[in-house]
Amino acid sequence: MSVQGRIAPAEAATKRRGKVLAAAIAAQSLEYYDFLIYGTAASLVFNHAFFPSTSAAAGVLAAFATFAVGFAGRPVGAAVFGHIGDRFGRKPALVASTLSMAVATTLVGLLPTFSSVGALAPVLLVILRVAQGIAVGGVWGGSTLLAVEHAPPNRRGLHGSLPQLGIFAGMVLGTLVFVVLSGALTADQFAAWGWRIPFLLGIVMIPVVFYIHRFLEDSPDFRAVEEKLAAAPKRSSVVQVLRRPKNLLLVVFIFLPATIMFYATVTGLLDYGVRELKIAKGTMLTAVMFSMIATGVSTVLCGRLSDTVGRRPVYAGGVVLAGIWGFALFPLADTRNFWAILLAIVVGQISVGAMFGPGVTMFAEMFPPSVRFSGASMGYQLANIIGGGLAPFVMAALIAATHTTLSVSVYILVACLISLVPLALLGRRALTPAAAEG
């Protein structure tokens, strides 16, 4: 065979991986832009538009409760799209979930408010929020597994971390839209109609859906077991995971501090700064936006590092940093100084990146390909319910009940201590980067 003939397959594989990574990052970006702009809107406007109350704190708690409701749909989506992804392929699951998110998000931007239709408004909001959650439950698994399973064995940590950049890019994009709108519109204009614009922009996801459907191949790991799955009895991969739930539960408890710290700094601290400290919305949103850059860098560097030293030690470092830094978050925010606030959020998000980077590949490697989509996705999404979905609500409730932010720092620390126990139970499996079938 000629040198050119030997090089061609390698070049084709590299191009294929590049297409997969680009599509995975784009899908995650738009998906989490759509999902997380809800958190920003819940902090800034939904308490007035959908949950009018004589108590500002009660309205915020109600808005954050619907934020948590969206997380309840995520494990449902992980189960539904997990079955599709394990039985029919990662690609069709990603296409269906991304399209679902585009429709649900655009409809949120068209909803009538409480002043127009009364109690029907929050009911419709909750329904669409659940639909968003179900969609997110599928897109994370589809995009992450396509990237990990297309990667060379010694680069799975890096390739698994790269689609997570989409989460943070979506956060930056969503926050940037709100920063621009907050500066361009008056408070009354923003509350009346300006908040709808970020949701209506969700329709731009449609071209990404078409690209994934038209140009991407399914993963080699799925294709390797596809014939075996077709010949096997029609057993649900979800049922198989639930019958042996050890690894599922390990994923849930290991991932708790990552989700809690992420949403505590991005959504909970945003509400605390604006409502309690009376800091300008634009100031807090700008700090959050810049912190996402640090999160993305930390995620990729730590994902790559895990290919060398193993997933577990890198992840454990992020857990320890989060537990310590939880006690610095609020003292820095209480200074009302932009640079101190930025430092508080950036370091918190660096700890998140140290967990996200190696964690997503580690979770995938804990399950065989035949149940990987269901197992990794359900564990990841259940952790997001228990941790991330409740974090802003728990933060607001703890501060209201104890009248001190120290209670929130203790809450973060407890989650970190809980995580270290199941992380230790993984033994040497998570110390070996190439444990793809572990």
PEURLIN-V98746 format. One record per backbone hydrogen bond with DSSP energy under -1.0 kcal/mol. CO is the residue of the C=O (numbers start at 1). NH is the residue of the N-H. If there is no record, write none. Layout:
CO_NH + CO_NH
This chain:
2_6 + 3_7 + 4_8 + 7_11 + 8_12 + 9_13 + 10_14 + 11_15 + 12_16 + 13_17 + 14_18 + 15_19 + 16_20 + 17_21 + 18_22 + 19_23 + 20_24 + 21_25 + 22_26 + 23_27 + 24_28 + 25_29 + 26_30 + 27_31 + 28_32 + 29_33 + 30_34 + 31_35 + 32_36 + 33_37 + 36_40 + 37_41 + 38_42 + 39_43 + 40_44 + 41_45 + 41_46 + 45_48 + 45_49 + 46_50 + 46_51 + 49_114 + 55_59 + 56_60 + 57_61 + 58_62 + 59_63 + 60_64 + 61_65 + 62_66 + 63_67 + 64_68 + 65_69 + 66_70 + 73_77 + 74_78 + 75_79 + 76_80 + 77_81 + 78_82 + 79_83 + 80_84 + 81_85 + 82_86 + 83_87 + 84_88 + 84_89 + 89_93 + 90_94 + 91_95 + 92_96 + 93_97 + 94_98 + 95_99 + 96_100 + 97_101 + 98_102 + 99_103 + 100_104 + 101_105 + 102_106 + 103_107 + 104_108 + 105_109 + 107_110 + 108_111 + 113_116 + 113_117 + 114_118 + 117_120 + 118_121 + 119_123 + 120_124 + 121_125 + 122_126 + 123_127 + 124_128 + 125_129 + 126_130 + 127_131 + 128_132 + 129_133 + 130_134 + 131_135 + 132_136 + 133_137 + 135_138 + 135_139 + 136_140 + 138_142 + 139_143 + 140_144 + 141_145 + 142_146 + 143_147 + 144_148 + 145_149 + 152_155 + 155_159 + 156_160 + 157_161 + 158_162 + 162_165 + 163_166 + 164_168 + 165_169 + 166_170 + 167_171 + 168_172 + 169_173 + 170_174 + 171_175 + 172_176 + 173_177 + 174_178 + 175_179 + 176_180 + 177_181 + 178_182 + 179_183 + 180_184 + 181_185 + 186_190 + 187_191 + 188_192 + 189_193 + 189_194 + 190_195 + 193_196 + 194_197 + 196_200 + 197_201 + 199_202 + 200_203 + 201_204 + 202_205 + 203_206 + 205_209 + 206_210 + 207_211 + 208_212 + 209_213 + 210_214 + 211_215 + 212_216 + 219_223 + 220_224 + 222_226 + 225_229 + 226_230 + 227_231 + 228_232 + 233_235 + 236_240 + 237_241 + 238_242 + 239_243 + 245_249 + 246_250 + 247_251 + 248_252 + 249_253 + 250_254 + 251_255 + 255_259 + 256_260 + 257_261 + 258_262 + 259_263 + 260_264 + 261_265 + 262_266 + 263_267 + 263_268 + 264_269 + 267_271 + 268_272 + 269_273 + 270_274 + 271_275 + 272_276 + 272_277 + 273_279 + 280_284 + 281_285 + 282_286 + 283_287 + 284_288 + 285_289 + 286_290 + 287_291 + 288_292 + 290_294 + 291_295 + 292_296 + 293_297 + 294_298 + 295_299 + 296_300 + 297_301 + 298_302 + 299_303 + 300_304 + 301_305 + 302_306 + 304_307 + 305_308 + 305_309 + 306_310 + 311_315 + 312_316 + 313_317 + 314_318 + 315_319 + 316_320 + 317_321 + 318_322 + 319_323 + 320_324 + 321_325 + 322_326 + 324_327 + 325_328 + 325_329 + 328_332 + 329_333 + 330_334 + 333_336 + 337_341 + 338_342 + 339_343 + 340_344 + 341_345 + 342_346 + 343_347 + 344_348 + 345_349 + 346_350 + 347_351 + 348_352 + 349_353 + 350_354 + 352_356 + 353_357 + 355_359 + 356_360 + 358_362 + 359_363 + 360_364 + 361_365 + 364_367 + 368_371 + 371_375 + 372_376 + 373_377 + 374_378 + 375_379 + 376_380 + 377_381 + 378_382 + 379_383 + 380_384 + 381_385 + 382_386 + 383_387 + 384_389 + 387_391 + 390_394 + 391_395 + 392_396 + 393_397 + 394_398 + 395_399 + 396_400 + 397_401 + 398_402 + 399_403 + 405_409 + 406_410 + 407_411 + 408_412 + 409_413 + 410_414 + 411_415 + 412_416 + 413_417 + 414_418 + 415_419 + 416_420 + 419_423 + 420_424 + 421_425 + 424_427 + 426_429 + 428_431 + 430_311 + 430_312 + 432_435 + 434_436 + 435_438
